[in-house]
Amino acid sequence: MFTKRDLLRSAALAAIAVTAAKAVPANAQAKAEWPDIREAKAIAEEGFIYGLPIVMNYAVMYEYSVDKNSGQFKAPFNQINNEARVFTYKDTAIITPNSDTPYSIVWTDLRAEPIVLSVPAVEKTRYYAVMLCDGSTFNYGYVGSRATGSEAGDYMVVGPDWKGATPPGIKKVFQSSTQFSIVVYRTQLFNAEDMPNVEKIQAGYKVQPLSAYLKQPAPAAAPAINFPKANAELVKKNFFEYLDFALQFAPAGPEETQIRAKLARIGIGAGKTFDFKDLPLTHKIEIGLGMRDGEEKVVKYLASGQKDVNGWKIGSLFGDRQFYSGDWLKRAAAAKGGIYGNDAVEAVYPLTRTVADGEVLDGSKHSYTLTFPAGQLPPVNAFWSVTMYDGKTQLLIENPINRYLINSPMLPGMKRNADGSLTLHIQNKSPGADKEANWLPAPNGEIYLVMRLYWPRPEAPSVLPAGQGTWQPPGIKRV
């Protein structure tokens, strides 16, 4: 689960502020029949909620696979990038990073031909997952321990318009709803000494065009694209210009017809060229106010749209097209809370900033404990973890023992209580040598905790359905 940092900060205010001091003469777009004030604002609000994940995704794609000077560049399209490490406090570009599983990432360009993903055999004791997420942030498929097993295999990823035959040897075909798509690999790391084993598995992740897989001549290359530069500041100022650009690679699904038609009324979509700076001031204000209200709805949904269980927020926010079924607010909240998160069947993410009664967690004021009763550890088929973040930045924190999380592979080295329960000590300073094995270092300030339950067990006791399951995370207690 990870999010582009500061992407939405003051988006609406920035939109209003750009060139607001001087109205620009109306261009052809403004001269067209523009909706009245209320309707234009409503369209901008709904359009912001609908487009937020699409624009966020484009910004990540641009930094990871287009701009080699972005500082975040991973690899060109259709080439895999393997990270032989886990995230630490030095990683500041992405908030709420996973520090459990080294990542491998590939951005696919599916316009010219399909892409074949090949995975090696992975031992059954090691969890791995390959998540396919398209430009609409629909998780449209999985390969890995849960979804396809631990055996080696070849899988084909195709674009929205592909209608070809499935070649021999391909185990399954996954169809993206957009022409560009991200593939995120998560490979379990047991401990620091285990990294060479992870690297061997990563070396077996192979990505190639279908023509290369079949040893045939490649088709004509897709036309070159002039991708507009994207960063957090530009996205805030020109949100709908990026949405306008991205939609050309995303054919509308049946549930998108209505919102696309509304967006077309303010110059966004197929055959349009939205240019915010050329709008009259009144239209800029309508757009800006709509964006502001849209963002407020997304923030509110994140705060109240999930179940509160002993102070932990638990919900199911990620899935495929059918999962969202046109619920653009849920999709926007998912992206803002942690874009590229897993479906609940793959991972559930209880998160908290408070003790059970709502008091904010603060490592500068208090020490805390989290106790799992005997026999009541998180019920998972793979593994679980509890990760510590700074409450304000949502980044991993520097600490004297370089420990960012406690997870189930660490259990053999941890101390149990006399009754068999397990207590984690959550505090800024060491709890003492006798308790340090169970210490999760906290910041000297506000705390943000995320529990990750990979491949949750479906049978009782279970965290599924997310927020309503028979297993519940215990509340954090102040010492």
N, C-alpha and C positions, 0 to 999 in steps of 0.2 A: 504494500500500500504506500504510495508516495505521491507528493503534491508539489507543483511548481510554486516556489516561494514568492510571496507578495504579489501574485498575479492579479488579484482582484482589488488590491488596496485602493480605495477612493476611485473606483472605476467610473461611477456616475459623475462625481465632481470633476474628474479630469475631462470627461466628455463634454460637460457644459463649458468648462473653462477654455477649451481650445478655440482660439480666435474669436472668443465671445465679445471681445471689446469692440469689434467692428464687423457688422453684418456684411456678408458677401453677396453680391448680386445673384439672383436666382438663376440656376442653369436649367438645362432641359429637364433634369430630374425633378427640380423643385417646381417647375412650371406644370409638370404633369399633375393630374388630379390627386392632391395630397389629402389624406383623411383629415377630419376635423381634429381639434386639439386633444380631446379626450380619447378618440380612437387611435390617433397616432401614438400617444403615450402608452395606451394599452398594448398596442402592437409591439412597441419597443420593450415593454416589460416582459411580455410573453416571449418575444424573440430573444431577449437576453437569457432568459431561463432555458429556452430551447437550445440556444447556440453556445452557452457557456462551456460545456464539455468539448464541443467541436473546436472552439477557439483555443481552449487550453491544450488540447491534443495537438493542434497545429503548431503552437508555440514550442512544445516539447520536440515535435518532429523536426522543426526548423533547427533547433539547437543541437539535436542529436545526430541528424543525418544530412543536413543541408549546409549549414554554416561551419566550415572547418575551423574558423577562428572564434567560435562562440565560447570556448573554454569548457564546453560540455559535450563537444563532438565525440560520437562513439564510432560510427562507421558509415560509409555510403549506403545507399539503398541496396537491399538484397545481399548484404554482407553482415556476418555475425560479429558482435563484440563480446568477448568473454571477460568478466571481471574476476580475477583470481584473488579476491579479498572480500571482506564484509565492510560495511560502512562504519565509520567512527565519528568522533566529534569534529574531525577535520573536514568532513563532508557537509558543506553548508548550502549547496544549491537546491537541494530537495529536502522538504520538511517531512517529518515522521518517517524516516527511512527504516527499512527492515535491516537488522544486523544479524539475522539468522542464516540467510541463504545467499551465497554469492550469486550475482545476476549475470545472465547472458541476454543480450538484446539484439534484435534485428528488425529494421523497418523494411517492409516489403513494398515494392512498386509492382502492382499486378496488372498494369495496363497492357504490356506487350504479350505476356504469357504467365501461366501459373508458376508458383515456386514450390519446390519439394523440400520438405524438412525431414531430415533423417536423424534418428536418435539411436544411441547405442544401448546395449543391455545394461541395466543398472541394478545393483544388488537390491533384493527386496527389503532389506533393512534400512535402506537409504531412500528417503522421500525426494521425489523431484516432480516438478510440474511445469508444463509449457502452456502458457495462456495466450490465446489469440484474441486481440482486441482491435476493432476497426476504428475508423475515423469518427464514427458516431459514438464511440466508447461502448459499443455492444461487445460483450465477451462471447464470441461466436463459436468457441471450441476449445477443447483441452486435449493435450497428450500428457501422459505421465502415470505415476504410481496409481492414483485413484481412477483416472479416466480410461487408460488403455493398458495398464500393467507395466511390468518392468522389462519386458522383452524389447529387443531392437525392432525398429520399423521405419517405413517410409510413409510420409503423409503429404498430401497435396493441398496447397492453399490457392484458391482461385478468386478472381475478381467478380464484381456484381453481374457482369454480362456474359460470363463464361458459360458455354454450353457444350463443351467437348466431351469426349469419352474418357473414362478412367483407365489409365494404362495398367498393365499387369504389374503386380508388385506393390501397388499403392494400397495401404490398409484402409485409408479413409480420406474423403475429400471434405475440406472445410471452405465454405463460401463466405467471403467478406462482403459486407453491404457497401463498402467504399473501395476506391482504387488503391488507396494507401492504407497500410495496416501495421500495427506493432505486434511483435511476438516477444513475450517476456518469459525467460527460463529462470526457474528458481531451483537450485540444487542444494540439498541439505549439507551443512558442514557440522561435523560432530564436535570438533575442537580445533585448536590452532594447528596441531600436528597432522590433522586430517586434510589440510589444504592440497597437498600433492595428489591425493585421491580425487578430490573435486576437479582439479585441473585435468586429470586424465579423462574424466567424464565429459567435461566441457570440450575437450579436443575431439570428442566423438559426435558433437552436435554439428551436423553438416547442413548447409543451405545452398541450393543450386536451382537455376531455372529449369523448367521441365525439359527444354531442348537438350540441356547438358545431361540431365538424368537419363534421357532416352538416347544420348549420343547422336543427336540429329542437328542439322544446321539451325542456328537461332533465327527466329522471325525478325522482321524489321523492328528496330528500336522504337519505342514510344517517343513522341515529340518532346523536345526539351521544354522545361517549364521555368519561367521567371518567377521563382518563389519570392513573395514580398518578405523583407526582413522582419523578424519578429523578436521582441523581447518584452519584458514585463511592462516597461513604460509605453512602448508603442501599442501594445495590446489594450492598455487602459484608454489610450486616446482614440484609437481607431478600431474599436471592437467589431463593429458591424462591417467594416471593410474586410477584416479577416474572415468573418463568417461568410460574407459574399463570395470571397475567393475559394474557401474550402468547400462550399456546397457544390461546386462544379464537378467535384470528384465523388459525390455522394448522391446517387439517384434516390429520389424520394420513395419511401415505403408508403403503403396505404394509409398508415396512421399519421404521416407527415404532410399529406396533401393540404390540409386545412391551414397549418401554420406556415407552410411555404407560400400559399396564396396570400396570406396576410402580409408576410414579409415583402412580397413582390409589390405591394401597395406603397411601401416606402423605399422602393428601389433596390431591394436585395433579392438575389437569386439568379436563375438561369437567364442569360441575355442581359443582365443588369450590370452596372458598374457603380457601386455605391461609393460615394466620396463625401465623407462627413464634412470636411473643411469647406466645401462649396455650398453647403446648405445655408439657407437664411437663418438668422439668429433664433427666430421663433421655433423653427423646426429642430435646431440643435438643442434647445431647452426641452422640447417635448421628448426627444430621444434620451437626453441625459436624465430627466426625471423618471422615465420608464425604466432605464437601466438601474437607477438607484433603488426603486421600489422592487425590482426583480431580485436584486442582490439581497435586499432585506428579507424577502421571502425564502431565499435559499438558506440564509443564516438561521432563520427561525426554524426551518424544517430540520436542519441538522441538530438544533438544540432540543426540539420537542418531537421529532418524527421517529425517534427510536425509543425502545422500552427501557425504563430505568429499573435495573435489577441490583439491589444492594449498593446503589451509587454508581454502578457501571452502566453505560449506555450500550445497548445491544440491538442490532437491527440487521436487516438484509438489504443492502443498497446496490449491489452489483449483479449484473446478469446480461442476458441476450436481448434481442429485440422483443421477443414475446414476453420476457420478464417485465420490461418497462411498459410495454403496450400503450405508448403515448403519454406516460406519466413523466413529463419533462422535468418537473420539479424534483422528483426522486432522483432522476439521472443527474441533474445539476448538483444536488446535494452530495451525491456519491463522488462526483469529480472534485468538488470543493473540499470534501472531507478527506479524500485520498485517491486521486485518479489512478486507474489501473489496479483497483482492488479486485480480489477474487470473488467468485460466486460463493454463497454460504456453504454449499456442499464441499467446496475446496478449502475454504478458510473462513472462520468467524472472528471478528475483531472487537471484543469488549473493550471499551475505553473509558477513562475517568479522569476527572480533575478534582474530585471531592471524596470525602468520607461519606458513609451511607446517609448521614443527616444533611448533607449538602454543604458542609463547611469545606472551603477551598484547601487543597493540600499545599503546604508550604514548608519546605525543608529548612528555611531559616528560623522557623518558629517551633516546629515540632518534629518528633520522630514517630514513625508509623510501623505497623505490622500488617502482614497479609498472611492469614493462616488457613491452609487447606486441611480440613479434618481427615483423619485416617480413612483411606479408601475412597477419598473424594477429590483426587487430582483431576484436572480437566480431562474429560473422556475423548480421546483422539486415537485415530489409527496411525497417525504419523508422529507429530510432536507438538508441544506447546511452549510458549515463552511469555515472559512479562518484560517489556522494554521500558526503560526510563528516558524521558525527554524533559528538557527545560520547558516549563509551562508557558513561557512567553514566546519563545522562538520555535518550539516544537522540534528542536535539534537535539541530537545526542550530546551528552555532557562529558567534559573532561573530568577524570577522577583518578585518585591515587592508585587504583588497582586495575585500571583500564577495563572495567566491566560495565557493559551497557545494558545487559539483560541477564535474566536467569531463565534457563530453559530446561526441558526434561532430560536432555543428554547430560546435564550437570548433576542430576540427582544422586548418582553414586558417591559424589564427593561432598554432599550436603549432610547436615545433621538433622535428624528427626527428634521430635519431642518424645517424652516417655510414653505417651498414649498413641504414638505412631503418626501424629499429625506433623505437618511441615509448616514452619513459620519463616517468612521472608522478612528481613529487617530493612525497612525503607527509610533511610536517613542520610543526612549530609556527612556526618562524621562516623568513623568506624564504631560499630557496636562492641568492639573488643575482640581480641584474638580468638576467643572461644566461639564467637558467633559470626566471624567474618566470612566463613564459607557460605552463609545464607544472606550476606549483605548485598543489597542492591543500592549503590550509591545514588543519592539524590542531589539536586542542585541546591544552592544556598538561596532558595526562593521558591516560586511556584512550580508545582510538579504536574506533569502530564504523563499518564501511564496507559500503555496499550498492551492488551493481552492478544496473542495470536494463537488460534487453535487450528492447526493444519489437519485437514481431512478429518473433521469431527465425526465421531461415530453416530450413525443414524438411529441405532437402537438405544433404548433407555438404559442407564441415564444418559441423556444427550442434551447438548446446547441447542439442538435443532428441534422445532423451527426457531430460528434466531430470535432470542428475547422471550420465547414462550416454552422453552424446553424444560425437561425434568431436572437437568443439572443447572445450577446457578453459581456464578462466581461469588465467593465470600466477600463481604464488605471489608474495606480497609479501616483499621482502627488506630486511633491516636494513642500513643504511649503516654 
